[in-house]
Amino acid sequence: MKKLMIFLGLILMSAVMYSQVTAITAESTTLSKKYTYYSFTVSAGDTCGTEQDTVYYEILSNKNTPLSVNAHVTGTRTGTTDYFGMTLEGKVWSSDSYTKIDSINTGLVAGSFEYEMHELSTSLVDSINQATINSGLSDNYYRYFRIMITNDGTCAAADLFTPSVVEIKLYER
């Protein structure tokens, strides 16, 4: 009985070790004060799939005014089994947690696509806080922004999302 328990324990530990979520920060940079646009350097290792289930692109805006933001991701999706998602997030302080600004899902069609994420989408669908957002009483003064490309963590081997362009544009309000 002891041997069986040890054997089952080893199998469980192996399964936990190999099923861990893997994420990489492909690029993290600080934008110069005079710039409002940045195109991230995309490499072959930035592919989201079985090797890593999350790829981050982070930027510190380095601005002292409220910002609106647009993000643009162009990439190639292979396979038709799993969904991939892109999320634009923001935070004020480096020690804060990121807050979702906008997100989009790739769907299950393979091919090359362009995805746009921006602040306006969240404001329009947020009916609970719509009056407050439109009144200007609750501006989010995000300084840090992150573009996150993810899968559900159980990606099939044939399913990959390979970004070719990842860009962010900041608008001073």
C-alpha positions as CSV (number, residue, x, y, z in Angstrom):
1,M,0.0,0.0,0.0
2,K,2.9,2.3,0.8
3,K,4.4,1.8,-2.6
4,L,1.1,2.5,-4.3
5,M,0.8,5.8,-2.4
6,I,4.3,6.8,-3.2
7,F,3.8,5.9,-6.9
8,L,0.5,7.9,-7.0
9,G,2.2,10.9,-5.2
10,L,5.0,10.9,-7.8
11,I,2.6,10.9,-10.7
12,L,0.6,13.8,-9.1
13,M,3.8,15.8,-8.6
14,S,4.9,15.2,-12.2
15,A,1.5,16.3,-13.5
16,V,1.6,19.5,-11.5
17,M,5.2,20.3,-12.6
18,Y,4.4,19.8,-16.3
19,S,1.1,21.6,-16.2
20,Q,2.4,24.9,-14.8
21,V,1.4,28.1,-16.6
22,T,4.3,29.7,-18.5
23,A,4.5,33.4,-19.3
24,I,7.2,35.7,-20.6
25,T,7.6,39.4,-20.8
26,A,8.7,39.8,-24.4
27,E,9.6,43.5,-23.9
28,S,9.3,46.1,-21.1
29,T,10.4,49.6,-21.8
30,T,10.1,53.2,-20.7
31,L,8.8,55.7,-23.2
32,S,10.7,59.0,-23.6
33,K,8.6,62.0,-22.5
34,K,8.6,63.4,-26.0
35,Y,7.2,60.3,-27.7
36,T,3.6,59.0,-27.7
37,Y,4.0,56.0,-30.0
38,Y,6.0,52.8,-29.6
39,S,6.4,49.7,-31.8
40,F,7.6,46.7,-29.7
41,T,10.4,44.5,-31.1
42,V,8.8,41.2,-31.9
43,S,10.9,38.0,-32.1
44,A,10.2,34.4,-33.1
45,G,10.2,33.5,-29.3
46,D,7.1,35.6,-28.7
47,T,4.8,32.9,-30.0
48,C,1.9,32.1,-27.8
49,G,1.0,28.4,-27.8
50,T,2.3,25.2,-26.1
51,E,5.7,26.7,-25.0
52,Q,4.2,29.7,-23.3
53,D,0.6,30.6,-22.7
54,T,1.0,34.3,-22.1
55,V,3.2,36.9,-23.7
56,Y,3.5,40.4,-22.2
57,Y,4.5,43.7,-23.8
58,E,4.8,46.5,-21.2
59,I,5.5,50.2,-21.3
60,L,5.9,53.0,-18.8
61,S,4.3,56.0,-20.4
62,N,6.4,58.6,-18.6
63,K,3.7,61.2,-18.9
64,N,2.2,63.5,-16.3
65,T,-1.2,64.0,-18.0
66,P,-4.2,61.7,-18.3
67,L,-3.9,59.4,-21.4
68,S,-6.1,57.6,-23.8
69,V,-4.5,54.6,-25.4
70,N,-4.8,52.5,-28.6
71,A,-3.1,49.1,-29.1
72,H,-2.6,47.3,-32.3
73,V,-1.5,43.7,-32.7
74,T,-1.0,42.0,-36.1
75,G,-0.3,38.3,-36.1
76,T,-0.7,34.9,-37.7
77,R,-2.9,32.3,-36.1
78,T,-2.4,28.6,-36.9
79,G,-4.7,25.8,-35.9
80,T,-8.4,26.0,-35.3
81,T,-8.9,24.4,-31.9
82,D,-8.1,27.0,-29.2
83,Y,-8.9,30.6,-28.7
84,F,-6.3,33.3,-28.2
85,G,-7.0,36.6,-26.5
86,M,-5.4,40.0,-26.5
87,T,-5.9,42.3,-23.5
88,L,-4.9,45.9,-23.0
89,E,-4.3,46.7,-19.3
90,G,-3.2,49.7,-17.3
91,K,-2.1,50.6,-13.8
92,V,-0.9,53.8,-12.0
93,W,1.9,52.6,-9.7
94,S,4.5,49.9,-10.4
95,S,3.3,48.0,-7.3
96,D,-0.4,48.1,-8.4
97,S,-2.2,45.2,-10.2
98,Y,-3.1,45.7,-13.8
99,T,-6.7,46.6,-14.7
100,K,-8.3,45.6,-17.9
101,I,-9.0,48.4,-20.4
102,D,-10.1,46.4,-23.4
103,S,-9.8,42.8,-24.7
104,I,-10.5,40.9,-27.9
105,N,-10.7,37.2,-28.9
106,T,-9.1,35.8,-32.1
107,G,-11.9,33.3,-32.8
108,L,-11.1,29.9,-34.3
109,V,-10.2,30.8,-37.9
110,A,-6.6,30.4,-39.0
111,G,-4.8,33.2,-40.9
112,S,-3.3,36.6,-40.6
113,F,-5.3,39.2,-38.7
114,E,-5.1,42.7,-37.2
115,Y,-6.6,43.5,-33.8
116,E,-7.3,46.9,-32.3
117,M,-7.8,47.6,-28.6
118,H,-8.6,51.0,-27.1
119,E,-10.1,52.7,-24.1
120,L,-13.3,53.7,-25.8
121,S,-14.6,50.1,-26.1
122,T,-14.6,49.6,-22.3
123,S,-16.2,52.9,-21.7
124,L,-19.1,52.2,-24.1
125,V,-19.9,48.8,-22.7
126,D,-19.6,49.7,-19.0
127,S,-23.2,50.7,-18.4
128,I,-22.8,50.7,-14.6
129,N,-20.2,53.4,-14.5
130,Q,-21.1,55.2,-17.8
131,A,-22.4,58.4,-16.2
132,T,-19.3,58.7,-14.0
133,I,-16.9,58.0,-16.9
134,N,-18.6,60.5,-19.1
135,S,-18.7,63.2,-16.4
136,G,-14.9,63.2,-16.1
137,L,-15.1,62.5,-12.4
138,S,-13.3,59.3,-12.4
139,D,-10.4,59.5,-14.9
140,N,-7.9,56.7,-14.8
141,Y,-4.4,58.2,-14.8
142,Y,-2.7,55.0,-15.9
143,R,1.1,55.4,-16.3
144,Y,1.9,51.7,-17.1
145,F,0.3,49.8,-19.9
146,R,0.5,46.2,-20.9
147,I,-0.6,44.2,-24.0
148,M,-1.1,40.6,-23.0
149,I,-1.5,37.8,-25.6
150,T,-2.9,34.6,-24.0
151,N,-4.4,31.2,-24.5
152,D,-6.4,29.1,-22.0
153,G,-3.4,27.2,-20.8
154,T,-4.4,24.0,-22.5
155,C,-3.3,24.8,-26.0
156,A,-3.1,22.0,-28.6
157,A,0.3,21.6,-30.2
158,A,-0.9,22.7,-33.7
159,D,-2.4,26.0,-32.3
160,L,-0.2,29.0,-32.2
161,F,-0.5,32.8,-32.3
162,T,2.6,34.5,-33.7
163,P,2.6,38.3,-33.4
164,S,4.4,40.2,-36.2
165,V,3.5,43.8,-35.1
166,V,2.7,45.0,-31.6
167,E,2.2,48.8,-31.2
168,I,0.8,51.2,-28.7
169,K,-0.3,54.8,-29.2
170,L,-0.9,57.2,-26.3
171,Y,-3.0,60.4,-26.6
172,E,-2.6,63.1,-24.1
173,R,-6.0,64.4,-22.9
